Amino acid sequence: MIVSASMSYTITSYTGQIGDKLRVVDQRDIQARGGKCVKYPISCLVYDMLLKTLHNPEHMIVLDVTYGQGRFYGAWRPKLLLASDVKIHQWVVEPDWFTKSPSWSVYKKVEKLGVVPDVVVVDPPWTQYIHRRRQQFNTVYGSPDTILEGGIRTAYRLKARYLLIHYKKVEPEDWILVDAVEFHPVSRYINNVENQKSYFILLEHRTSLR
């Protein structure tokens, strides 16, 4: 468990929120739709999850703090796509704005833009080592939990209403579960050579529900 001295939240395993809301999604079912979902199935999954907010994802302002190549946006594009990472990768989708910053400090630069993101996206590396196993994410810059905590801190600082995490089942304090997906891949997607399942967790901040 991570406890942040500067923030009033902890990150821990799910203790009950996820419950019956967890749904299993197979990559092949998404690709069966055809079109861009064949090449970018996870992008289509992200779009489907954001529809659960009852907002049109294409009208949203998105801040992705672990942008990588931008594959989450290969099948669709938000109204404004803000991105950060510790290095510039070979993009498949060029963001509207990009800065080289780690997940825990990018909020300082976004604040200067005068823009409030609707959703913050954070996709820490899957390994528990301090480096990313994925070739396109081979910069040594923080553990997965540090990157995750930084993304949650950024969402909190910027007063984003929603937070989308691709990692494992986690439960940040002060965030309410909107949707949860156990994703089953069928290819060597992002070095997932054993086709291991991963989790997409969409959350809404408690203050936005008042």
C-alpha positions as CSV (number, residue, x, y, z in Angstrom):
1,M,0.0,0.0,0.0
2,I,1.2,3.5,-0.8
3,V,0.5,6.3,1.6
4,S,1.2,9.8,0.4
5,A,2.4,12.3,3.0
6,S,1.3,15.2,0.8
7,M,-2.2,14.0,-0.1
8,S,-5.2,12.6,1.8
9,Y,-5.5,9.4,0.0
10,T,-4.1,5.9,-0.1
11,I,-3.9,3.4,-2.9
12,T,-4.8,-0.2,-2.1
13,S,-6.5,-3.3,-3.5
14,Y,-10.2,-3.1,-4.2
15,T,-12.1,-3.9,-1.0
16,G,-15.6,-4.2,-2.5
17,Q,-16.4,-1.3,-4.9
18,I,-15.6,-3.4,-7.9
19,G,-18.0,-6.2,-6.9
20,D,-20.4,-7.2,-9.6
21,K,-19.4,-4.2,-11.8
22,L,-16.4,-6.0,-13.1
23,R,-17.1,-7.2,-16.7
24,V,-14.9,-9.4,-18.9
25,V,-14.0,-8.1,-22.3
26,D,-12.3,-10.3,-25.0
27,Q,-10.1,-8.5,-27.5
28,R,-11.7,-10.6,-30.3
29,D,-15.2,-9.4,-29.5
30,I,-14.0,-5.8,-30.0
31,Q,-12.1,-6.5,-33.2
32,A,-15.2,-8.2,-34.6
33,R,-16.8,-4.8,-35.0
34,G,-14.4,-4.1,-37.9
35,G,-13.0,-0.7,-38.9
36,K,-10.4,0.9,-36.6
37,C,-11.3,-1.5,-33.8
38,V,-9.4,-4.2,-35.6
39,K,-6.1,-2.4,-35.3
40,Y,-6.9,-0.5,-32.1
41,P,-9.1,-2.7,-29.9
42,I,-8.1,-1.1,-26.7
43,S,-8.9,2.4,-28.1
44,C,-12.4,1.2,-28.8
45,L,-12.6,-0.3,-25.2
46,V,-11.5,3.1,-23.7
47,Y,-14.2,4.8,-25.8
48,D,-16.8,2.4,-24.6
49,M,-15.9,2.9,-21.0
50,L,-16.0,6.7,-21.2
51,L,-19.5,6.4,-22.6
52,K,-20.4,5.2,-19.1
53,T,-19.9,8.8,-17.9
54,L,-23.0,9.7,-20.0
55,H,-20.8,12.1,-21.9
56,N,-19.6,11.9,-25.5
57,P,-15.9,11.0,-25.3
58,E,-15.3,13.0,-28.5
59,H,-16.4,16.1,-26.6
60,M,-14.1,15.6,-23.6
61,I,-10.8,17.1,-22.6
62,V,-8.4,14.2,-21.9
63,L,-5.0,14.4,-20.1
64,D,-2.9,11.2,-20.6
65,V,0.0,11.3,-18.2
66,T,1.7,8.1,-19.6
67,Y,1.0,8.8,-23.3
68,G,3.5,6.5,-24.9
69,Q,2.6,6.1,-28.6
70,G,-1.0,7.3,-28.1
71,R,-2.7,4.0,-29.0
72,F,-5.6,4.6,-26.7
73,Y,-6.8,7.2,-29.3
74,G,-6.2,5.3,-32.5
75,A,-9.9,4.7,-33.1
76,W,-11.3,8.0,-31.8
77,R,-10.1,11.4,-30.7
78,P,-11.3,13.7,-27.8
79,K,-12.0,17.4,-28.3
80,L,-8.6,18.2,-26.7
81,L,-5.9,15.7,-26.2
82,L,-3.2,16.7,-23.7
83,A,-0.3,14.4,-23.1
84,S,2.8,13.9,-21.1
85,D,5.5,11.2,-20.7
86,V,9.1,11.1,-19.7
87,K,10.2,11.0,-23.3
88,I,8.8,11.4,-26.8
89,H,7.9,8.1,-28.4
90,Q,7.0,7.3,-32.0
91,W,3.4,8.4,-31.9
92,V,0.6,6.7,-33.8
93,V,-1.6,9.6,-32.8
94,E,-0.2,13.1,-32.3
95,P,-1.6,14.9,-29.3
96,D,-2.8,18.5,-29.3
97,W,-0.3,19.4,-26.6
98,F,2.6,17.4,-25.2
99,T,5.2,18.0,-22.5
100,K,8.0,15.9,-21.2
101,S,7.1,15.5,-17.5
102,P,6.5,12.6,-15.1
103,S,3.0,11.8,-14.0
104,W,3.5,13.5,-10.6
105,S,4.5,17.0,-11.8
106,V,2.7,17.5,-15.1
107,Y,-0.2,19.2,-13.4
108,K,2.0,22.3,-12.8
109,K,2.3,22.8,-16.6
110,V,-1.4,22.0,-17.3
111,E,-2.5,24.6,-14.7
112,K,-0.7,27.2,-16.7
113,L,-2.8,26.3,-19.8
114,G,-6.0,27.3,-17.8
115,V,-7.6,24.0,-18.9
116,V,-9.4,21.5,-16.6
117,P,-9.4,18.0,-18.0
118,D,-12.6,16.0,-17.9
119,V,-10.6,12.8,-17.5
120,V,-7.0,11.9,-16.5
121,V,-5.6,8.7,-18.0
122,V,-2.7,6.8,-16.3
123,D,-1.2,3.5,-17.6
124,P,1.7,2.4,-15.4
125,P,4.0,-0.3,-16.7
126,W,2.9,-3.8,-15.7
127,T,6.2,-5.0,-14.2
128,Q,7.0,-4.3,-10.6
129,Y,10.6,-3.4,-11.4
130,I,11.7,0.2,-11.7
131,H,12.0,0.1,-15.4
132,R,9.4,-0.4,-18.2
133,R,9.6,-3.8,-20.0
134,R,7.9,-2.4,-23.1
135,Q,10.5,-1.3,-25.6
136,Q,8.8,2.0,-26.3
137,F,8.7,2.7,-22.6
138,N,12.3,1.8,-21.7
139,T,13.2,5.0,-19.9
140,V,14.0,4.5,-16.2
141,Y,11.6,6.8,-14.4
142,G,9.9,5.5,-11.3
143,S,8.2,2.4,-10.1
144,P,4.7,1.5,-11.4
145,D,3.1,2.5,-8.1
146,T,4.9,5.8,-8.1
147,I,3.7,6.5,-11.6
148,L,0.1,5.5,-10.6
149,E,0.2,7.7,-7.5
150,G,1.5,10.6,-9.6
151,G,-1.4,10.2,-12.0
152,I,-3.9,10.2,-9.2
153,R,-2.3,13.3,-7.7
154,T,-2.5,15.1,-11.0
155,A,-6.2,14.3,-11.4
156,Y,-6.8,15.6,-7.9
157,R,-4.8,18.8,-8.3
158,L,-6.5,19.6,-11.6
159,K,-9.9,18.8,-10.3
160,A,-10.6,16.3,-13.1
161,R,-14.0,14.7,-12.7
162,Y,-12.9,11.2,-14.0
163,L,-9.8,9.0,-13.7
164,L,-9.1,6.1,-16.0
165,I,-6.5,3.6,-14.8
166,H,-5.0,0.7,-16.8
167,Y,-3.1,-1.4,-14.4
168,K,-4.4,-3.8,-11.8
169,K,-7.4,-3.6,-9.5
170,V,-6.7,-0.6,-7.3
171,E,-8.9,1.7,-5.2
172,P,-7.8,5.3,-4.6
173,E,-9.6,7.0,-1.8
174,D,-12.2,9.6,-2.6
175,W,-12.9,8.1,-6.0
176,I,-16.1,6.2,-6.9
177,L,-16.2,3.3,-9.3
178,V,-18.0,3.9,-12.6
179,D,-16.9,1.0,-14.7
180,A,-14.3,-1.9,-14.4
181,V,-13.1,-4.2,-17.1
182,E,-11.0,-7.3,-17.0
183,F,-9.4,-7.3,-20.5
184,H,-8.4,-10.5,-22.2
185,P,-5.9,-10.0,-25.0
186,V,-5.2,-12.5,-27.7
187,S,-2.0,-11.1,-29.2
188,R,1.4,-9.9,-28.1
189,Y,0.0,-6.5,-27.3
190,I,2.6,-4.2,-25.6
191,N,5.0,-7.1,-24.8
192,N,2.2,-9.1,-23.1
193,V,3.8,-12.3,-24.4
194,E,1.7,-14.6,-22.1
195,N,-1.6,-12.8,-23.0
196,Q,-2.1,-11.9,-19.4
197,K,-5.3,-10.1,-18.5
198,S,-5.2,-6.5,-17.3
199,Y,-7.7,-4.2,-15.7
200,F,-9.2,-0.9,-16.8
201,I,-10.8,1.0,-13.9
202,L,-12.9,4.2,-14.5
203,L,-13.6,6.3,-11.5
204,E,-15.4,9.6,-10.6
205,H,-14.2,11.9,-7.9
206,R,-16.5,12.1,-4.9
207,T,-16.7,15.9,-5.0
208,S,-18.2,15.9,-8.4
209,L,-21.2,13.9,-7.1
210,R,-22.3,16.6,-4.7
